[in-house]
Structures are given as structure tokens and as C-alpha cells.
């Protein structure tokens, strides 16, 4: 019986392929490995499957290829789900890596799934991952485990709500440069759920009193600042939800 963990060596770079769904290559990381290998080359095997697709070590492979070094590898038919789990526990993969991985799988299946929608929403709004996750699920505090495990879902109708909210938040950027700050966006999401808050009235007040909206350290401070701005010149003061 063949030992699947036997380390092999090859300088035939064309025999290796990239697997769809793996995290995207980080050129900066490849260059960092190249510089390190120039000083001290310690052969660290990459993992390939039975098709010679690289399931772990694509950056090491590219660095070896750039330097003309032998590629050390061993075969293991571990699935990408298993690799993601390992890397999640090792904290090697970022949320962007998981996003690109699941997006690639949806793209391969010609499917517009939740990760494809997430990627599009992030690209068009330029909001950070945590905010996109919050807006697309409608949950302000949400663990990222489901997202990393491929179980991310967007509730029915939530994408349309998120689009509408994002449009309003981006409009605020005409008056306040900190509109992408996480604590500010969370404050706005709270206000959008408050029936006392009228967005057009808020924009009108902000247009005439831009200096009253300033950088705050947390969401509650933003709510206080927005409330003061909103009530400026009003005889009847409104108290927003917290």
C-alpha cells in the first residue's frame, strides 16, 4: 500500500495546479517568502491532492518557482472544507480569504449565492466586512463562524434593505468624512429602526450644521451627537432609542 505521506521532490513546476476555492494568492506574502528563502531555504512540503492541485502551500510553491528551487510536496486528498477548518483554528485565513474561497466555488457553479452578493455589496459600498455582515444579515452582533464554515445566508428581503440603508449612509459622506466608521454606521442602523428618526430631516440639519457631527469613540457617543444635531432648533426634543 502506498504511503500517501511520503515526501516527494520536483522542479517540474507545470505539474502543479491551483485548486478552485482556495484563498487568493497574496503577492506580498510570496515576495516575503522569496526574500526569506534567499537567506535560508528550509524545505517545507506543500500539500497536493491526487490531481496535483495545491490545497496548501501555494505561496511556498510560487516562491520556489521564482527562485528555481525544488518543490517538496506530499499527497493528501484533504478537502477544502477540512483545510478551511484547519486554517480557521490556526488563524491563518482572514475573512477575505474565506469570502474569496466560497465566492470562487459559487462562480464555478455559475451560481449567484450569498457570498457573491456579499462580495458585490462590499465592492459597491466599500464598507468593512463586519459592517457588510451586519447589514446583510440584519443582526448587529453576529459571530463569523457561519461565514467561515460556508453557512452564511442572507434573509429574504434583507439585501434590498441593506442597499437602501447603504445608499443613505453613503449620502452622509457628502457632509461627514467619517461615515464609514464602524461605530457611526452601527449608530445609523439603530436610528433607521427608530420610527422617530426621519432621514431627510437629519440630512437637512446636517447640511447646515456639519461641525456638530464629529468623530466619536463609540456608538452611544455618536447617538448622542446625532440626537443633539437632530434636535437643534426644535422646541420639542426627541429622544432616540439606545
C-alpha positions in Angstrom: 0.0 0.0 0.0 1.4 3.4 -1.0 2.3 5.8 1.8 0.4 8.9 1.0 2.5 11.0 3.4 5.8 10.2 1.6 7.5 13.5 0.7 8.5 13.9 -2.9 10.6 16.4 -4.7 10.1 18.0 -8.2 11.3 21.0 -10.2 8.6 20.5 -12.8 6.5 23.5 -11.8 4.0 22.9 -14.6 2.8 19.7 -13.0 1.2 21.6 -10.1 -2.1 23.4 -10.4 -4.2 25.7 -8.3 -7.4 24.5 -6.9 -10.6 26.5 -7.3 -11.9 27.7 -3.9 -8.6 28.1 -2.3 -7.8 31.5 -0.8 -6.4 34.1 -3.3 -2.6 34.5 -3.7 -1.1 37.4 -1.8 1.8 38.6 -3.9 3.3 40.5 -0.9 3.5 37.2 1.0 5.1 35.5 -1.9 7.8 38.2 -2.1 8.3 37.9 1.6 8.9 34.2 1.3 11.3 34.8 -1.6 13.4 37.1 0.4 13.4 34.7 3.3 14.3 31.7 1.2 17.2 33.7 -0.4 18.7 33.9 3.1 17.8 30.4 4.5 15.9 27.8 2.5 14.2 25.3 4.7 12.3 22.8 2.6 8.7 22.9 3.8 6.4 20.5 1.9 3.3 21.7 0.2 0.2 19.5 0.1 -1.3 18.4 -3.2 -4.3 16.1 -4.0 -4.3 13.2 -6.4 -4.6 15.7 -9.3 -1.5 17.6 -8.2 -3.8 20.5 -7.2 -2.2 22.6 -4.4 -4.5 22.5 -1.4 -2.0 24.1 1.0 1.3 25.9 0.3 0.5 27.8 -2.9 2.6 30.7 -1.7 5.6 28.5 -0.9 5.2 26.9 -4.4 5.3 30.3 -6.1 8.3 31.4 -4.1 10.2 28.2 -5.0 9.2 28.7 -8.7 10.5 32.2 -8.7 13.8 31.1 -7.2 14.2 28.0 -9.3 14.2 25.8 -6.2 12.9 22.2 -5.8 9.3 21.9 -4.6 8.9 19.5 -1.8 5.4 18.0 -1.6 3.2 15.2 -0.4 -0.2 14.0 -1.4 -3.2 14.1 0.7 -6.8 14.2 -0.6 -8.0 16.6 2.1 -11.0 18.6 1.0 -11.1 22.4 1.1 -13.7 22.2 3.9 -11.2 20.4 6.0 -8.4 22.8 5.0 -10.6 25.8 5.9 -11.3 24.3 9.3 -7.6 23.7 10.0 -6.7 27.2 8.9 -9.6 28.7 10.9 -8.2 27.1 14.1 -4.7 28.2 13.2 -6.0 31.8 12.4 -4.2 31.8 9.1 -7.2 32.7 6.9 -8.8 36.1 7.1 -12.4 36.8 6.5 -11.5 38.0 3.0 -9.8 34.6 2.3 -13.0 32.7 3.3 -15.0 35.1 1.1 -12.9 34.6 -1.9 -12.9 30.9 -1.4 -16.6 30.5 -1.2 -17.1 33.1 -4.0 -14.9 31.0 -6.3 -17.0 27.9 -5.6 -20.2 29.8 -6.4 -18.6 31.3 -9.5 -17.5 27.8 -10.7 -21.1 26.6 -10.3 -22.4 29.7 -12.2 -24.4 30.5 -9.1 -25.2 33.9 -7.6 -25.1 32.8 -4.0 -24.8 34.7 -0.7 -21.0 35.1 -0.9 -21.3 36.5 -4.4 -23.9 39.0 -3.2 -21.6 39.8 -0.1 -18.7 40.5 -2.4 -20.7 42.7 -4.7 -22.2 44.6 -1.7 -18.7 45.1 -0.2 -17.3 46.3 -3.5 -20.0 48.8 -4.2 -20.2 50.2 -0.7 -16.6 49.9 0.3 -17.8 49.1 3.8 -15.6 46.8 6.0 -16.5 43.1 6.3 -18.0 43.4 9.8 -20.4 46.1 8.6 -21.4 44.2 5.4 -22.1 41.1 7.5 -24.2 43.1 9.9 -26.2 44.8 7.2 -26.8 41.8 5.1 -28.0 39.6 8.0 -29.9 42.3 9.9 -28.1 41.3 13.1 -25.9 43.9 14.8 -23.7 41.4 16.7 -23.1 38.2 14.7 -20.3 35.7 15.1 -18.3 34.9 11.9 -18.3 31.2 12.4 -21.2 30.6 10.0 -19.5 32.8 7.4 -16.2 30.8 7.7 -17.9 27.4 7.6 -19.9 28.2 4.4 -23.2 28.6 6.1 -23.7 32.3 5.5 -27.2 33.2 4.5 -29.0 36.5 3.6 -32.6 36.6 4.9 -35.3 37.2 2.3 -35.6 40.9 1.6 -32.6 41.9 3.7 -30.4 42.7 0.7 -32.8 45.3 -0.5 -33.0 46.8 3.0 -29.2 46.8 3.2 -28.9 48.5 -0.2 -31.4 51.3 0.9 -29.5 51.8 4.1 -26.1 51.8 2.4 -27.3 54.5 0.0 -28.4 56.7 2.8 -25.1 56.2 4.7 -23.1 57.0 1.6 -25.1 60.2 1.1 -24.0 61.3 4.6 -20.4 61.1 3.3 -21.1 64.3 1.4 -21.2 66.1 4.8 -19.3 63.8 7.2 -16.0 62.1 6.2 -16.2 59.6 8.9 -19.3 57.9 7.5 -17.5 54.6 7.1 -16.5 54.3 10.7 -18.0 51.2 12.3 -19.4 52.8 15.4 -21.0 55.5 13.2 -22.6 53.0 10.9 -23.9 51.0 13.8 -25.5 54.2 15.2 -27.2 54.8 11.9 -28.5 51.3 11.7 -30.1 51.8 15.2 -31.6 55.1 14.0 -33.0 53.5 10.9 -35.1 51.2 13.1 -36.3 54.1 15.2 -39.7 55.5 13.9 -38.8 58.9 15.4 -35.9 59.3 13.1 -36.5 60.9 9.7 -33.5 60.7 7.4 -34.3 63.7 5.2 -34.8 65.9 8.3 -31.4 64.7 9.6 -29.7 65.5 6.3 -31.2 69.0 6.2 -29.9 69.6 9.8 -26.5 68.2 8.9 -26.2 70.3 5.8 -26.5 73.5 7.9 -24.6 72.2 10.9 -21.8 70.0 9.7 -19.5 70.8 12.6 -22.0 69.3 15.0 -21.3 65.8 13.7 -17.7 64.8 14.6 -15.7 61.7 15.2 -16.8 59.8 18.3 -15.2 56.9 20.1 -18.2 54.6 20.3 -21.8 54.1 19.1 -23.5 55.7 22.1 -21.5 58.9 21.7 -22.5 59.0 18.0 -26.1 58.6 19.0 -25.8 61.5 21.5 -24.1 63.7 18.9 -26.7 62.9 16.2 -29.6 63.5 18.7 -28.3 66.9 19.6 -27.9 67.8 15.9 -31.4 66.5 15.1 -32.9 68.5 18.0 -31.1 71.7 17.1 -33.6 74.5 16.9 -36.6 72.2 17.9 -38.9 73.2 20.7 -39.9 69.6 21.3 -36.8 67.4 21.8 -36.7 63.8 20.6 -35.0 61.0 22.5 -33.8 58.3 20.2 -33.5 54.6 21.2 -30.3 53.3 22.5 
